[in-house]
Structures are given as C-alpha cells and as structure tokens.
Amino acid sequence: MQCLVAFELKMGSFKPEHLGQLNFYLEALDRDVKKPHENPSIGILLCKDKDNEVVEYALSRSLSPTMVAEYKLCLPDKKLLQQKMREIEAE
C-alpha cells in the first residue's frame, strides 16, 4: 500500500475540530507531495484520550481515511508487547 501517512499528536482530549486540521494536511500532501502512483494519504490522530461516541460522530461523514487513537505516556511491559505481536501474527 503505497501512500503518505500524516501523524498528528494532540496533548489533550480528542475534539472534532482536530479532524478538520488533519484533513487540511492530508489535502496538502495529496496535492503537493503525493506521487501519481501513490494512493490517497492516510491520517492518524493520536490524542491523550477520546470519547468513542464523539469520534464516531466526527468521522461518520469524513471522506479521508483517518484513524483516531489514544496514546499512553509509558510503554507496556516488553513481554506483553511480544505476546500481543504473536497473537496478531497468528490471526
């Protein structure tokens, strides 16, 4: 899957207006940076926390492929990460 990916990190909680800003960046990437053979750019918005219902409403009419996720300030235990990776690979 050849495409550009824009990551945006927000220090606070998710707000619907964050998607407008991210969509602006995606449009700029697609118009000015993306090569003809590449797929449309994808946006990933990382927030301190989010309300899933608010995210669902905000994304319901979005045309750009976008994901909203929470980030943690510390990483989980290395063994737990390895176990999760094995589970994903097994699927």
N, C-alpha and C positions, 0 to 999 in steps of 0.2 A: 504494500500500500504506500505509494509514493505521494506524500503530501507534507505540507508545512504544519507545524503544531505550535500554537501560541499558548504559553502558560502564563496565568496571572495569579499572583499571590495576594490575598487580602488579609490584613491583620485582624479584622473584625468578622462579624457575622455576615452571612450572605444577604444581599439586598438586590431586588430585581433590577435596579439600575446598573448593577455591575455587568449584566449581560449586554446592555447597550454599548458600554465601553469596550467590552471584549469583541462584540460584533464589528465595531469600528476597526479594531486592529485586524480582524480576520479579513475584512473587505480590503484594507490597505495591503495586506500580504498577498491576497489573490490578484489585485490589480497591478501591484508594483514589483512583487518579488517572485511569485509563482511562475514556474516554467510551463510551457504549453503541455507537456506530457504529464504534469503532476495533477493529482486530484485536488478538489477544494480543500482549503485549510480547515483544521480542526482546532477548537478552543477548549482548554481545560482551565477551569476556575477553581482555585484552592482557597477555601475560607476557614477561619478558625472554627466556626460551627454553622449549621444550617437547619432550617425547618423544612423537612421534606415536602410538605404540602405547598409551601411558598415557592420552592424550587420547581415543583411540578406545574404550578400555575404559570410561573415565569417562563418556563421552557415550552409550554404547550403550543405556542404559535411560532416558535423560533424555527427558521429555515436552515440555519447553520448547524453542523454537527458540533454540539457543545456538551460538556460534562461538568457537573459541579460536585466537588468532593470536599470533605473536611480533612484538615491536616492535624497531626499530633506534634507536640513540641519535643517529644522524645521517641526514639525508635523502640519497637517491641524487642523482646529477647531474641537473640540470633537463632536459637533452636526453634522457636515458634515460627520465625520467618522461613526457615528451611522446611519445616513441616508444611506450611501453607503452600510453598512453591511446589513441593512434591504432590500435594493434593491437586493443584491447578494442572500440573503436567499429566496427572492420571486421568483427568477428565476428557 
